[in-house]
Amino acid sequence: MKMPVGFEIAAATAGIKSSGRSDLGLIYSPFPLAWAMASTENLIKAPCVSRNRARYATGQPIQALAVNSGNANAGNGDQGIWDNEDFAGAVAAGLALPKVQDALTASTGVIGKRLPIELIREQIPDLAQQLGPDTNTFAEAILTTDTRPKQVAATLRNGARVVGIAKGSGMIHPNMATMLAFVMTDASLSQENLRRLWPRIVRRSFNQVSVDGDTSPNDMALLFASRQLNADPMEFAEALEAVCQKLAQKIAQDGEGATTLITVRVGGGRDEDQALAAARSIAASNLVKTAIHGRDPNWGRILTAVGASGAVSDLANLQIRLQGQAVYKGKPLPFKEVMLSEMLNASEVVIEVDLAAGEATGIAWGCDLTAEYVKINADYRT
């Protein structure tokens, strides 16, 4: 997949992962980039998140982002802060940036192990020499327990592009999940517009994904614009939302140990906040996840998750559909359980709920919860 105009990208193997897979990525632009950021709401934050947030508060453009996988550099005290600063400094030096603040960092992987900064520092000069327009190696380099890279692109009518790359498979839950997402565009929009738009996009995409109910100290979603091509703001916003929602779906689909993507569509909400909350509550429910894995059309778990969300609904007219089959409308509806169970044996299960309280809609994504998820996380460090 090709990068938008004004962006270059690269990846390398620094030796951070014991598997020997690539583990270091770099995004660079010769132009000052307008950018927007969303990050974890966990009170424990990795130094990369804290440093990027401080940089974000200045409102100044940046030119580069470096990512390592295999080591979260979180929970390491002052040493982790210094190592992250060294990481940014090595990137700025390797790219001959005017100042170290022009480089952002991101880390993902095991918490509580020191970042092998010497390995990274040695690799940065070669990494800078490999910069090019192809995203594929970068998308591979940022993975941890993911089984496949996650990339999505959209092209606007005038040729401007939106390209998104993400990673995430476990410790996935809203606000935000253990995920990194980097979205780049050559559309010409002001930083003010990007920062106004980005929270709404993240709210409707990355914050509507749940695999297991846990959030990490390292999560972030970054939007960069090189501002090289004119674009219609409305068309851009629609393309950006579509790219981010597809990335969110890919994260849920690749949940650790997952066999089934769960898509939850909620309509009839009094307002969007409530529709999104109801959808998120269903997608995050471990009881719903295990029922889907067992191909059990247990709509009672869905109904309970709606109630737990706090979303206002007309209980007498609230409706639930599984794979298009109506199972509840204010009371149980008759359906052929064996047939519906067979319909749930699919790569994607769609749950539809009508709150019957208004016109607002919301969507969320999750996955089934399996014994393989337990095995992956029991063996994560061993």
N, C-alpha and C positions, 0 to 999 in steps of 0.2 A: 504494500500500500504506500502511495506517494504522499509526502508531506505537503502542506499548503506552501504557497510562495513566502519566502522569508524565513523558512525553518530548515535546519539540518539536524540529523539525529545519528546516534551511534551506540554500539554496545560492545562489551568485552568481557572477558573472564579474568577476574582479579584473584580468584582462589578463596573467596569468602565462603562459598558453599562447598561442603565436603564432597558433594556429588560431582564436582568439576564442571557443572553447567554454568552458563554465562550469568553474571551477577552484578554487572555494572552498566548503567545506561546514562546517556547524555542527550539533552535537547539544547540547541543553540540557535540564536538568531543574530545576525549582524545589525539588526535594527532594535531600538529600544521597544520592548514589548509592553503593551497595556495588558493588565492581568487582574484576575479576580480569584478569590480563594474561599473555600469552605473547609473546615477541619473538625476533628473529633471534639465532642463535648465531654469526653472523659476528663476528669480533673487531673489525672496522671497523663502528662504529655511528653512525648519524646522531644529531645532538643531540636530536631529538624522542624517539628511543628511549631514550637515556641519561637524559634528564630524566624521562620517564614512569616508567622503572624506579626512579629515585631516589624519586620520589613514591610509587610502589607499595610501597617498602620501609617507608614510614612507617605504612602501614595506615590512612591517613586517607581519608574519602570524597571524591569530587569532584562537580562539577556540570556540567561542560562539556567538550566535545572539539571542536577545530577542525582541519580537514584542508585542505591545499592539494595540488593535483596540477599536474604540469608541471615541478616543481623539487623534487629530493630534499633539498636543503640538506645534502648529505653531502660530506665531503672538503674543507670550506671553513675548517678551522682554527678559531681563536677567533672569527672573524667569524660563522661559522655558529652557534656557541653563543649569541652575543649576539643574532643575528637571531631565533633560536628563542625566546629569552627575551622579545624584543620582541613576537613573535607571540602568546605566551601572555598577556603583559601587555595587549595590545590587546583580546584576547578577554575577559579579566577586566573591563577597564574598560567595554567595550561592553555587557556583561551586568550590570554593577554587582555583581559577585561580591565577597564579603567579602575574599578574598585571591587573589593571582595563582596560588597553588598549587591553587586549585579548578578550574583549566583545564588540560587536557592538549592536546598538539598531535600532529599526524601530517603527514608530507610524503612525496610520491612523485613521481618523474620523473627528470630528467637529473641525474647526479651531477657535482659540481664547478663548478656555476654558483651565484653568490650569489643567495639568496632575495630577490626584490623586495619587501622588507618595507614600503616606502612604499605600494605598490599595495594590499597586504593591509590595512595600517592604515587606509587611506582607505575601504575597503569594509566593514570590520567593523561600524560603526554601522548601516548599511543592512541588513546581513546579520541582525543581531540583531532588527531590526524585522520581518523576513520570517518569523520562526519560526512553524511551524504543524505539523499532524499528518501531512502527506503526505511519504513518503520518496522519491518518484520523482526529484525534481530533485537531491537529495543523491546518490543512487545514480549519476546521470550525472556529477556534478561531480568525483567522485573517480577517474574513469577516466583511463588513460594510453593504452597501445596496445590496450586492450580494445575489442572490437567491439560489446559490449552490456553493459548494467548487470546486476548479479547480486543478486537479492533473494529471500529465502525466509522464510516465516512459518509458525507453528504455533499452534494454540489449545488450551489445556488444558480439561478438563471444566468447571472453575469459571469459565471465561472469561478467565483469565490468558493472556497471549500472549508468544511468543518471536519476535522479528523480527531477521533478520540481513541485513546489507548487506556486500558484499565487492567488491574489485577485484583483478585479477591476470590476466596473460596471458603474460608472458615473464619470464625470470630466476626461474623457478619450480622449487623443489626443497625437500625437507623440511628442517626446523629453521632457520628457516622459509623460505618462498618469498617472492618479491617480491610480496607481497600485503598488503592491509590488510583486516581483517575487524572489523566492529563489530556486536555482538549485544546486543540490548536486551530486557529483560523487566520486566513489572510484578509478577511473582511475588515473594512475600515470603520471601526466603531470606537468611540471615546472610552477611556477607562471608566468615566463616570457611568456611562450606559452599561458597560459590562458588569460593573459592580452592583448596579441596581437590578440587572436581569439575573445574575448568577444564583442568588439565594432562591429565587422562585423555581429555577430549573432544577437545582439540587433537591429542593423540597419535593418535587414531583418525580424524581428519578432515583438518585443514589440513596436518599433517605426513605425510600419505600421498599428497600430490600432487607430481608431477614433470612439467615440460614440457621443460626443457633442461639440468638439472643445475647451475644457478647459483643462488646465494642473494645477497640484497642487504643493505645496511646499514640498511634502513628498515622491515623487515617487523614487523608486530605484529598480534595478535588480541586484542581487548578485549571483555569481557563486563560489561554494566552492569545493575543491578537497582534499580528505583525502590521496590520493596517495598510496593506498594499493594494487592495482592490475595493472599489466602492460596492456597497451592498445595501439592499433594502432592509431596514431594521426589523420589520415584521417578519419578512421571509427568513432572515437570519435567526430570529428567536425560535421560529417553528423548526428550522433545521437543527438548531442546537438542542432543543428539547427532544427531538426524535433520536438524535445520536446518543444522548445521555440515557434515555429510556432503554434503548437497545443495549447499551453497555450494562445497565443495571440488570436487565433480563439475562444477559450472558453470565453475570456474576452469580445470580441465583441458580441458573442452569448448571453451573459448574461447582455448586456447593459441595463441600467435602462429603464423599460417600453417596451423593445424591443419585437417584435414578429417574426422578420426575420433577419437572419444573411446575410450580404452582403459580398460576396467574389469577389474581383476585381483582374483580371489577365491581365497584360499588357505584350505584346510581341512587337517585332520589334523596340525596343528602340535603340538609338544611343549608349548609355552606360547604365550601371545598375543604376546610379544615376537618370537619366531621367526616366527610366522605373519605378523605385520605387516612384519617385515624382508624376508621372502621376497617378499611382495606388492609392497613398495616397490622392491625390487631389479629386479623385472620391469618395473614401470611406468616406472622411471628409465632402463632400458637403451636407449641410442641404436640398438643393433642390432635390438632388438625393435621400436622405434618406426619405423625405416626399413623393416623387413620388413612391418609392418602397412600402411604407406603404399604399399608395392609390391604389396600383396595376396598376399604370399608366405607360405604356411603353414610357415615354417621353425621348427619347434618346438625345434630344437637350440639356438637363441638363448635361448628361454625356459628350457630345462633348464640352460644355462650360468649364466643370471642367478640361478636358484635356488641353485646351488652357490656362486656368488659371495657370496650373502647370508649364508652361514655357518649357515643354518637346518638343524637336524638332521632327517634324513628316512630313511625305509626305502627305500633306493635300488632294491631289488628290486620294490617295490610303488608307488613314486612314479608318479602319474598326471598327465597333461596333457590338457586339452580345449580346443579352439578353436571358438568359436561352437557349443558343445555337442557337437562331434565329437571323439571320443577319438582321440588321435594317438600317445600314448605310455603304457606301463605297464611300467616296468622295462626295456622294450625297445621298438623302433618297432612301431607298429600299422599295419595296412593301411588306407588311406583314399583316396578319389578326389581327387587333388590339384586338378584343374581345378574340380571342384564346390566344394571348400573355398575355393579362391581367389576364386570368385564370391561365396561367403558372407562373405568378408572385405571385400568392397566394400560397406560399410555405414557408417552414421553412428556406430555404436557396435560395437566388437569386445570380446567378453567372453572373457577367458583364465581358465581354472579349473585350479588345481593342488591335488592332494591329496598332502601330504607323508607320509601313512601312518605318522605317528609319535605321534599323540595326538588330542586333541579340539579344540584351539584353532583359531580362525579369524582371518583378517585380510583387509582389503580396501584397495586403493590405486587411484588414478586417474592416467592419463597421456593422452597424445595422440600422433598420428603426427608424425614429424619430416619437414618438407617443404622444398623449395627456397624457398618463400615465407617460411619462418622466416628463412633466411639473408638474403633481400632486405630484410625488415623491419628486421633488426638491422644490416645493412650501411648502410642509409639512415637509421638512427634519429636522428642529429643533423644530417644534411645534407638 
